[in-house]
């Protein structure tokens, strides 16, 4: 599998072995064509630059990030080293954790 970025609509999709090497973008609104060979070359070139400069990339969208623990400016995911979490999921998790802790403290004090 290879992640392909469309040059026109900027969407990405995964190319699998059973798909043709050249074809139309999977986005129904886009008329662009993809070529697996040029996409592979772009991915290799991009990763070579990243490895050479030791640039940190977002595991979700592949954009450059400033540190291992940050919020990506492009996709707005919370990046935790090699993992990522949507901001809304993180907010809901913290809310649920605070509710559980307040219930525990309420019943332990009584």
C-alpha positions as CSV (number, residue, x, y, z in Angstrom):
1,X,0.0,0.0,0.0
2,X,1.1,3.5,-0.8
3,X,-0.4,6.8,0.3
4,X,-1.0,9.0,-2.8
5,X,-1.7,12.8,-2.6
6,X,-3.7,14.2,-5.4
7,X,-2.0,17.3,-6.9
8,X,-5.3,19.1,-7.7
9,X,-7.7,18.4,-4.8
10,X,-4.9,17.8,-2.2
11,X,-6.8,14.7,-0.8
12,X,-4.9,11.5,-0.1
13,X,-5.8,7.9,-0.5
14,X,-4.2,4.5,-0.2
15,X,-3.2,2.7,-3.3
16,X,-3.3,-1.1,-3.1
17,X,-1.8,-3.7,-5.3
18,X,-5.1,-4.6,-7.0
19,X,-5.5,-1.0,-8.3
20,X,-4.1,0.2,-11.7
21,X,-0.8,1.9,-11.7
22,X,-2.3,4.9,-13.5
23,X,-5.9,6.1,-13.0
24,X,-8.3,8.8,-11.9
25,X,-8.3,10.3,-8.4
26,X,-10.7,8.5,-6.1
27,X,-12.3,11.9,-5.1
28,X,-15.5,12.1,-7.2
29,X,-15.3,15.9,-7.6
30,X,-11.7,15.7,-8.9
31,X,-10.7,15.1,-12.5
32,X,-7.0,14.6,-11.9
33,X,-5.1,11.4,-12.7
34,X,-2.5,9.6,-10.5
35,X,0.6,7.8,-11.5
36,X,1.9,5.3,-8.9
37,X,5.5,5.6,-10.1
38,X,5.7,9.4,-9.7
39,X,3.9,9.2,-6.4
40,X,6.4,6.6,-5.1
41,X,9.3,8.8,-6.3
42,X,7.8,11.8,-4.5
43,X,7.4,9.8,-1.2
44,X,11.0,8.5,-1.4
45,X,12.3,12.0,-2.1
46,X,10.3,13.6,0.7
47,X,11.3,10.9,3.2
48,X,15.0,11.3,2.2
49,X,14.8,15.0,2.9
50,X,13.1,14.3,6.2
51,X,15.7,11.8,7.3
52,X,18.6,14.1,6.2
53,X,17.3,17.2,8.1
54,X,15.7,15.2,11.0
55,X,12.4,17.0,10.4
56,X,9.4,15.8,12.5
57,X,6.3,15.0,10.5
58,X,2.7,14.6,11.7
59,X,1.8,10.9,11.6
60,X,-1.7,11.8,10.4
61,X,-1.2,14.2,7.5
62,X,2.6,14.2,7.0
63,X,3.1,18.0,7.5
64,X,6.1,19.3,9.4
65,X,5.6,19.7,13.2
66,X,7.7,21.5,15.8
67,X,8.0,18.8,18.5
68,X,6.9,15.3,19.5
69,X,4.0,16.7,21.7
70,X,2.1,19.4,19.8
71,X,-1.0,20.2,17.8
72,X,-0.6,19.9,14.1
73,X,-1.4,23.2,12.3
74,X,-2.6,21.4,9.2
75,X,-4.9,18.6,10.5
76,X,-5.5,19.9,14.0
77,X,-4.7,16.6,15.6
78,X,-2.9,16.3,18.9
79,X,0.4,14.6,18.2
80,X,2.0,12.4,20.9
81,X,5.3,11.2,19.4
82,X,4.1,8.6,16.7
83,X,0.4,8.6,17.7
84,X,-2.2,11.2,17.1
85,X,-5.6,12.0,18.6
86,X,-8.4,14.4,17.4
87,X,-8.8,17.4,19.6
88,X,-12.4,16.7,20.2
89,X,-11.7,13.1,21.3
90,X,-9.0,14.4,23.7
91,X,-11.5,17.0,25.1
92,X,-14.2,14.4,25.6
93,X,-11.6,12.0,27.3
94,X,-10.6,14.7,29.7
95,X,-14.2,15.6,30.5
96,X,-15.1,11.9,31.2
97,X,-12.0,11.6,33.4
98,X,-12.9,14.6,35.4
99,X,-16.5,13.4,35.9
100,X,-15.3,10.0,37.1
101,X,-12.8,11.6,39.5
102,X,-15.4,13.9,40.9
103,X,-17.8,10.9,41.5
104,X,-15.0,9.0,43.2
105,X,-14.2,11.9,45.5
106,X,-17.8,12.5,46.2
107,X,-18.4,9.0,47.4
108,X,-15.1,8.6,49.3
109,X,-15.7,11.8,51.3
110,X,-19.2,10.8,52.4
